[in-house]
């Protein structure tokens, strides 16, 4: 059953409402206890702040571990290791590169990075995917790209996704779904085995690290059951980092740090943004879903269900570089940044999907189904609520308790305890500032060396960005799903 039909079923609608009910219940209870039971609220906020302090220490430890893995991975000549494996020459890389209204200055660097990669380009199959809604601009760009780069690759294809197809949401998922079916016809004619084709689903601004494709190939050839895996690289938003405003750099770096900490865990349950997988798995699940916003994470759930839980995400510590949000003007950049996080926050649409389909699959053990469901549910709700509770409501219960004449010692000591916890949390902020600077690409010649200072001082914006470009759009995404005001796919405008 397609996703648009599922939304008409009452039980599925209740599942869509559930995350929204949870977050607004949390906000309502927080306000109730703040104003009517302030002493209880003071105890709660101290325990809550201490819990998140411990969790932040844990996250810093994971970030440090991943940073060491990252530094080690980018120094290895992975292609040399690949060549030691028998039969590597039989494998191909298939790239889906969807674009909509991006200019040639965005598209060309992606192909330049592919050409510079430490891997034979005659093993690359390119699917450049455009939209009929942007046909003239797309075909003009495709013609330029084909002229400059097609001769490097084994095959180069251009696909125009028709508009207004039934049962689709215009966006990346429907575009690659269409292109995937077209590519399958070509692959069948070429007689290439599906299991020997590694698919990379990239945003058009994705520039691979020189060693990424060789590292991906090495992992694919050495892991157990490679067709039952997705492969997740580190997304580093460096392409235009020296151009973009400070707040978008902080948001982008926080995304990279979140992904680094996720990669260091023993289990990854979802793919994010640009990622890779086998063509066999992609064909088995019927390609990316064409009527969802967050097709990048949904594809994992599709495979997880198709293979009865026998599917996992393999971390890759070699990076791919993408764009921070930058739309030319400050105001447009703010709007676009908010819309990007809103789209990411709308990933909570996976919760009702899992609640609906997981019980129907009796072959997956209960705990194995619970883990990804809890990860998505808890992660979405925490993202929407925690920064607001900690930063905005943190001292309000203390103020209310004072105004009501509550004499408990904890009320007088709460500001000092919270201040102490916040001071200790600055260690984590300092760690992020240092790693963020180390991740920077070379400074443009026209930029002064004081730019590095600005890249460090930008982290004073962290509390603001956590709320304005974190909790608020995440809460809106959850609320939209709850009230049935569904979000369509919105391409983030890119400018350099």
C-alpha positions as CSV (number, residue, x, y, z in Angstrom):
1,X,0.0,0.0,0.0
2,X,1.4,3.4,-0.9
3,X,2.0,6.1,1.8
4,X,-0.8,8.4,0.5
5,X,-3.4,5.6,0.9
6,X,-2.1,4.8,4.4
7,X,-2.8,8.3,5.6
8,X,-6.5,7.7,5.1
9,X,-6.6,4.8,7.6
10,X,-7.6,6.0,11.1
11,X,-5.1,3.8,13.0
12,X,-2.3,5.1,10.8
13,X,-3.4,8.7,11.4
14,X,-3.2,8.0,15.1
15,X,0.3,6.8,14.7
16,X,1.1,10.0,12.9
17,X,-0.3,12.0,15.7
18,X,1.5,10.2,18.5
19,X,4.9,12.0,18.4
20,X,3.1,15.3,18.4
21,X,0.9,14.3,21.3
22,X,4.1,13.3,23.2
23,X,6.0,16.6,22.6
24,X,3.1,18.8,23.4
25,X,2.2,16.8,26.5
26,X,5.8,17.4,27.6
27,X,5.6,21.1,27.0
28,X,2.2,21.3,28.8
29,X,3.4,19.3,31.8
30,X,6.5,21.4,32.0
31,X,4.4,24.6,32.1
32,X,1.9,23.1,34.5
33,X,4.5,22.1,37.1
34,X,6.5,25.3,36.6
35,X,3.6,27.5,37.6
36,X,1.6,25.2,39.9
37,X,4.2,22.9,41.4
38,X,7.4,24.9,41.1
39,X,9.3,22.9,43.7
40,X,8.7,19.7,41.8
41,X,9.7,21.5,38.6
42,X,13.0,22.7,40.2
43,X,13.9,19.1,41.2
44,X,13.0,17.9,37.8
45,X,15.0,20.5,35.9
46,X,18.1,19.8,38.0
47,X,17.9,16.0,37.5
48,X,17.1,16.6,33.8
49,X,20.1,19.0,33.4
50,X,22.4,16.5,35.1
51,X,21.3,13.7,32.9
52,X,22.0,15.7,29.8
53,X,25.3,16.8,31.1
54,X,26.3,13.1,31.5
55,X,25.0,12.4,28.0
56,X,27.0,15.3,26.6
57,X,30.1,13.9,28.2
58,X,29.4,10.6,26.5
59,X,28.8,12.3,23.2
60,X,32.1,14.1,23.5
61,X,33.8,10.8,24.1
62,X,32.2,9.3,21.0
63,X,33.1,12.4,19.0
64,X,36.7,12.1,20.0
65,X,36.8,8.4,19.1
66,X,35.2,9.1,15.7
67,X,37.6,12.0,15.1
68,X,40.6,9.7,15.5
69,X,39.0,7.1,13.1
70,X,38.3,9.9,10.6
71,X,41.9,11.2,10.7
72,X,43.2,7.6,10.2
73,X,40.8,6.8,7.4
74,X,41.7,9.7,5.1
75,X,45.4,8.9,5.3
76,X,45.0,5.4,3.9
77,X,45.5,4.5,0.3
78,X,42.3,2.4,0.0
79,X,42.6,1.6,-3.6
80,X,45.9,-0.1,-2.9
81,X,44.0,-2.3,-0.4
82,X,41.2,-2.9,-3.0
83,X,43.7,-4.1,-5.6
84,X,44.7,-6.9,-3.2
85,X,41.2,-8.4,-3.3
86,X,40.5,-10.9,-6.1
87,X,37.6,-9.9,-8.4
88,X,37.4,-6.3,-7.5
89,X,37.5,-5.3,-11.2
90,X,34.1,-6.9,-11.7
91,X,32.4,-4.3,-9.6
92,X,30.9,-1.0,-10.7
93,X,29.8,2.2,-9.0
94,X,26.4,3.6,-10.0
95,X,25.7,7.3,-9.0
96,X,22.3,8.9,-8.8
97,X,22.7,12.6,-8.9
98,X,19.4,14.4,-8.7
99,X,19.3,18.2,-9.3
100,X,16.6,20.8,-9.3
101,X,17.3,24.4,-10.2
102,X,21.0,24.2,-9.2
103,X,23.4,26.1,-11.3
104,X,26.5,24.8,-13.1
105,X,28.7,26.2,-10.3
106,X,27.1,23.6,-8.0
107,X,27.0,20.7,-10.3
108,X,30.5,20.9,-11.9
109,X,32.5,20.5,-8.6
110,X,30.7,17.2,-7.9
111,X,32.0,15.7,-11.2
112,X,35.4,17.2,-10.7
113,X,35.6,15.4,-7.4
114,X,34.6,12.1,-9.0
115,X,37.3,12.5,-11.6
116,X,39.9,13.2,-9.0
117,X,39.0,10.2,-6.9
118,X,41.5,7.4,-6.3
119,X,39.5,4.8,-8.3
120,X,39.2,3.8,-12.0
121,X,36.6,6.1,-13.6
122,X,35.8,3.4,-16.2
123,X,33.9,1.6,-13.4
124,X,31.5,4.6,-12.9
125,X,28.0,4.7,-14.2
126,X,26.4,8.2,-13.9
127,X,22.7,8.9,-13.7
128,X,22.2,12.7,-13.8
129,X,18.6,13.2,-12.8
130,X,16.6,16.4,-13.5
131,X,13.0,17.6,-13.4
132,X,10.6,18.4,-16.2
133,X,9.6,21.4,-14.0
134,X,13.2,22.7,-14.6
135,X,13.8,21.1,-18.0
136,X,15.4,23.9,-20.0
137,X,17.9,24.8,-17.2
138,X,18.6,21.1,-16.5
139,X,19.2,20.0,-20.0
140,X,21.5,23.0,-20.6
141,X,23.6,22.0,-17.6
142,X,23.5,18.3,-18.5
143,X,24.8,19.1,-21.9
144,X,27.8,21.0,-20.5
145,X,28.5,18.3,-17.9
146,X,28.3,15.6,-20.5
147,X,30.7,17.4,-22.8
148,X,33.2,18.0,-20.1
149,X,33.1,14.7,-18.1
150,X,31.2,11.9,-19.9
151,X,34.3,10.5,-21.6
152,X,35.8,9.7,-18.2
153,X,33.1,7.2,-17.3
154,X,31.9,3.8,-18.4
155,X,28.3,5.1,-18.9
156,X,26.7,8.5,-18.6
157,X,22.9,8.9,-18.6
158,X,20.6,11.9,-18.4
159,X,17.0,11.4,-17.1
160,X,14.2,14.0,-17.0
161,X,11.6,13.1,-14.4
162,X,8.1,13.9,-15.7
163,X,6.0,16.2,-13.6
164,X,2.6,15.4,-12.1
165,X,2.9,11.6,-12.0
166,X,0.2,9.9,-10.0
167,X,1.1,8.9,-6.5
168,X,4.2,11.0,-6.2
169,X,5.6,13.8,-4.1
170,X,7.9,16.0,-6.3
171,X,11.4,15.7,-4.9
172,X,14.5,13.6,-4.6
173,X,12.8,10.3,-3.8
174,X,10.4,10.4,-6.8
175,X,13.2,11.6,-9.1
176,X,15.6,8.8,-8.2
177,X,12.7,6.3,-8.1
178,X,12.0,7.1,-11.7
179,X,15.7,7.1,-12.7
180,X,16.3,3.9,-10.9
181,X,13.7,2.0,-12.9
182,X,15.1,3.4,-16.1
183,X,18.7,2.5,-15.1
184,X,17.5,-1.1,-14.3
185,X,16.4,-1.6,-17.9
186,X,19.9,-0.5,-19.1
187,X,21.7,-2.7,-16.5
188,X,19.6,-5.7,-17.6
189,X,20.6,-5.1,-21.3
190,X,24.3,-4.8,-20.3
191,X,24.0,-8.0,-18.3
192,X,25.7,-6.7,-15.2
193,X,25.0,-8.6,-12.0
194,X,23.1,-6.5,-9.5
195,X,25.2,-7.6,-6.6
196,X,28.3,-6.3,-8.3
197,X,26.9,-2.7,-8.6
198,X,27.4,-0.3,-5.7
199,X,24.9,2.5,-5.7
200,X,25.5,5.9,-4.3
201,X,22.5,8.2,-3.8
202,X,24.1,11.7,-3.6
203,X,22.7,15.2,-3.3
204,X,24.0,17.1,-6.2
205,X,26.4,19.2,-4.1
206,X,28.1,16.0,-2.8
207,X,31.9,16.1,-3.5
208,X,33.6,12.8,-2.6
209,X,36.9,12.7,-0.8
210,X,39.7,11.3,-2.9
211,X,39.7,8.0,-1.0
212,X,35.9,7.6,-0.4
213,X,35.0,5.4,-3.4
214,X,38.0,3.1,-2.8
215,X,37.1,2.9,0.9
216,X,33.5,2.1,0.0
217,X,34.6,-0.6,-2.4
218,X,37.0,-2.1,0.2
219,X,34.2,-2.3,2.7
220,X,31.8,-3.7,0.2
221,X,34.2,-6.5,-0.7
222,X,35.2,-7.4,2.9
223,X,32.0,-7.1,5.0
224,X,29.8,-10.1,5.5
225,X,26.7,-10.1,3.3
226,X,27.5,-6.8,1.5
227,X,24.2,-6.6,-0.3
228,X,22.5,-6.5,3.2
229,X,24.2,-3.3,4.1
230,X,24.0,0.4,3.5
231,X,27.2,2.4,3.7
232,X,27.2,5.8,5.5
233,X,30.0,8.3,5.1
234,X,30.8,11.4,7.2
235,X,29.0,14.4,5.8
236,X,31.2,17.4,6.1
237,X,29.7,20.7,5.0
238,X,32.8,22.4,3.6
239,X,32.1,23.3,0.0
240,X,31.1,26.9,0.7
241,X,31.9,27.1,4.5
242,X,34.0,30.3,4.0
243,X,31.1,32.0,2.3
244,X,28.2,31.1,4.6
245,X,27.0,33.0,7.7
246,X,28.1,32.0,11.2
247,X,24.8,30.5,12.3
248,X,24.6,28.2,9.2
249,X,28.1,27.0,9.9
250,X,27.2,26.1,13.5
251,X,24.1,24.2,12.3
252,X,26.2,22.4,9.7
253,X,29.0,21.4,12.1
254,X,26.4,20.2,14.6
255,X,25.0,17.9,11.9
256,X,28.5,16.6,11.2
257,X,29.2,16.0,14.9
258,X,25.9,14.2,15.4
259,X,26.8,12.0,12.4
260,X,30.3,11.3,13.8
261,X,28.9,10.2,17.1
262,X,26.3,8.0,15.4
263,X,29.0,6.3,13.3
264,X,30.9,5.4,16.4
265,X,28.1,3.4,17.9
266,X,27.8,-0.3,17.5
267,X,24.6,-0.1,15.5
268,X,23.4,2.5,13.0
269,X,19.7,2.3,12.2
270,X,19.2,4.9,9.5
271,X,21.1,6.3,6.5
272,X,21.3,10.1,6.2
273,X,21.6,12.3,3.2
274,X,24.2,11.0,0.8
275,X,24.8,7.3,1.3
276,X,25.6,4.0,-0.6
277,X,24.1,0.5,-0.9
278,X,24.0,-2.4,-3.3
279,X,21.9,-2.3,-6.5
280,X,20.5,-5.7,-5.6
281,X,18.9,-4.4,-2.4
282,X,17.7,-1.4,-4.2
283,X,15.9,-3.5,-6.8
284,X,14.6,-5.9,-4.2
285,X,12.7,-3.1,-2.3
286,X,11.5,-1.4,-5.4
287,X,13.8,1.6,-5.3
288,X,13.3,4.7,-3.1
289,X,9.8,5.5,-2.1
290,X,8.3,8.2,-4.4
291,X,5.8,9.7,-2.0
292,X,7.8,10.5,1.1
293,X,10.0,13.5,2.1
294,X,12.8,11.6,3.9
295,X,13.7,8.9,1.4
296,X,17.3,8.8,2.7
297,X,16.3,7.3,6.0
298,X,13.2,5.4,4.7
299,X,15.3,3.3,2.4
300,X,16.9,1.6,5.4
301,X,13.5,0.7,6.9
302,X,12.4,-0.7,3.5
303,X,15.4,-3.0,3.4
304,X,15.1,-3.8,7.1
305,X,11.6,-5.1,6.5
306,X,12.4,-6.8,3.2
307,X,15.2,-8.8,4.7
308,X,13.4,-9.6,8.0
309,X,15.8,-7.5,10.1
310,X,18.9,-8.8,8.4
311,X,20.1,-5.4,7.3
312,X,22.5,-2.9,8.8
313,X,24.4,0.3,8.2
314,X,28.2,0.2,7.9
315,X,30.0,3.3,8.9
316,X,32.6,4.9,6.6
317,X,34.9,7.4,8.1
318,X,36.1,8.9,4.8
319,X,34.0,12.0,4.2
320,X,31.9,13.5,1.5
321,X,31.8,17.3,1.4
322,X,28.5,19.2,0.9
323,X,27.2,22.7,1.0
324,X,26.2,24.7,4.1
325,X,22.9,26.5,3.5
326,X,23.7,29.8,1.7
327,X,21.2,31.5,-0.5
328,X,23.0,34.7,-1.4
329,X,21.4,37.1,1.1
330,X,21.2,36.8,4.9
331,X,17.4,36.8,5.1
332,X,17.0,34.1,2.3
333,X,19.7,32.0,4.0
334,X,17.8,32.2,7.4
335,X,14.6,31.0,5.7
336,X,16.3,28.3,3.8
337,X,18.2,27.0,6.8
338,X,14.9,26.8,8.7
339,X,13.2,24.9,5.9
340,X,16.1,22.5,5.7
341,X,15.9,21.6,9.4
342,X,12.1,21.4,9.1
343,X,12.5,18.8,6.4
344,X,15.0,16.9,8.5
345,X,12.7,17.1,11.5
346,X,9.9,15.7,9.3
347,X,11.8,12.5,9.4
348,X,9.5,11.6,12.2
349,X,7.2,10.4,9.4
350,X,9.1,7.1,9.7
351,X,7.6,6.5,13.2
352,X,4.0,5.7,12.0
353,X,5.5,3.8,9.1
354,X,7.4,1.5,11.5
355,X,4.4,1.3,13.9
356,X,2.3,0.1,11.0
357,X,4.6,-2.4,9.3
358,X,6.7,-3.8,12.1
359,X,3.9,-5.7,13.8
360,X,3.0,-7.3,10.5
361,X,6.5,-8.8,10.1
362,X,6.6,-11.7,12.6
363,X,10.1,-12.9,11.5
364,X,11.9,-9.9,13.0
365,X,12.5,-10.4,16.8
366,X,10.6,-7.8,18.9
367,X,13.7,-6.2,20.3
368,X,15.2,-5.8,16.9
369,X,12.1,-3.9,15.8
370,X,12.0,-1.9,19.0
371,X,15.6,-0.5,18.6
372,X,15.1,1.5,15.4
373,X,11.6,2.6,16.4
374,X,12.9,3.9,19.8
375,X,15.9,5.5,18.1
376,X,13.7,7.5,15.7
377,X,10.9,8.3,18.2
378,X,13.2,9.3,21.1
379,X,15.6,11.2,18.9
380,X,12.8,13.3,17.2
381,X,11.1,14.1,20.5
382,X,14.3,15.0,22.3
383,X,15.4,17.2,19.4
384,X,12.1,19.1,19.6
385,X,12.0,19.5,23.4
386,X,15.3,19.3,25.2
387,X,17.0,22.6,24.2
388,X,13.8,24.5,24.9
389,X,13.3,22.9,28.3
390,X,17.0,23.4,29.3
391,X,17.6,26.9,27.9
392,X,14.2,28.6,28.0
393,X,12.6,27.0,31.0
394,X,15.7,26.2,33.0
395,X,15.4,29.1,35.6
396,X,11.7,29.9,35.3
397,X,10.6,27.3,38.0
398,X,13.2,28.9,40.4
399,X,11.8,32.3,39.8
400,X,8.2,31.2,40.3
401,X,9.2,29.3,43.5
402,X,10.8,32.4,44.9
403,X,7.7,34.5,44.0
404,X,5.5,32.0,45.8
405,X,7.7,32.1,48.9
406,X,9.0,28.5,48.7
407,X,11.7,28.2,51.3
408,X,13.3,24.9,50.2
409,X,17.1,24.9,50.1
410,X,17.1,23.4,46.6
411,X,15.3,26.5,45.3
412,X,18.2,28.7,46.5
413,X,20.9,26.4,45.3
414,X,19.3,25.6,41.9
415,X,20.8,28.6,40.1
416,X,24.3,27.7,41.3
417,X,23.8,24.0,40.4
418,X,22.5,24.8,36.9
419,X,25.3,27.3,36.4
420,X,27.9,24.7,37.5
421,X,26.4,22.2,35.1
422,X,26.4,24.7,32.2
423,X,30.0,25.6,33.0
424,X,31.1,22.0,32.8
425,X,29.2,21.6,29.6
426,X,31.4,24.3,28.1
427,X,34.1,21.6,27.8
428,X,31.9,19.9,25.2
429,X,31.4,23.2,23.4
430,X,35.2,23.8,23.4
431,X,35.8,20.4,22.0
432,X,33.3,21.1,19.1
433,X,35.0,24.4,18.4
434,X,38.4,22.8,18.2
435,X,37.3,19.9,15.9
436,X,35.3,22.3,13.8
437,X,38.4,24.4,13.1
438,X,40.4,21.3,12.3
439,X,37.8,20.2,9.8
440,X,38.0,23.5,7.8
441,X,39.3,23.5,4.3
442,X,42.1,25.9,3.3
443,X,41.3,29.6,3.7
444,X,40.6,31.4,0.5
445,X,43.4,33.8,-0.5
446,X,41.2,36.9,-0.1
447,X,40.2,36.0,3.5
448,X,42.2,37.4,6.4
449,X,43.7,35.0,9.0
450,X,41.3,36.5,11.5
451,X,38.7,34.4,9.7
452,X,39.9,31.4,11.8
453,X,39.1,33.4,14.9
454,X,35.6,34.0,13.7
455,X,35.2,30.3,13.0
456,X,36.0,29.6,16.6
457,X,33.9,32.5,18.2
458,X,30.9,31.4,16.1
459,X,30.1,28.8,18.8
460,X,28.7,31.5,21.1
461,X,25.7,31.2,18.8
462,X,25.2,27.5,19.7
463,X,22.4,28.1,22.3
464,X,20.4,30.2,19.8
465,X,20.9,27.8,16.9
466,X,19.9,24.9,19.0
467,X,16.5,26.4,19.5
468,X,15.9,28.6,16.4
469,X,17.3,26.0,13.9
470,X,16.8,22.9,16.0
471,X,14.0,22.5,18.4
472,X,11.5,24.9,16.7
473,X,11.6,23.5,13.2
474,X,11.8,19.9,14.6
475,X,8.7,20.6,16.7
476,X,7.0,22.2,13.7
477,X,7.7,19.1,11.6
478,X,6.2,16.8,14.3
479,X,3.2,19.1,14.7
480,X,2.6,19.2,10.9
481,X,2.4,15.4,10.9
482,X,0.1,15.4,13.9
483,X,-2.4,17.8,12.4
484,X,-2.2,16.4,8.9
485,X,-0.6,19.4,7.3
486,X,1.8,17.3,5.4
487,X,5.1,18.6,4.2
488,X,6.2,18.3,0.6
489,X,9.8,18.0,-0.5
490,X,11.6,21.4,-0.4
491,X,14.9,21.6,-2.2
492,X,17.4,23.7,-0.2
493,X,18.5,26.6,-2.4
494,X,22.3,26.5,-3.0
495,X,24.5,29.4,-4.0
496,X,28.2,30.0,-4.4
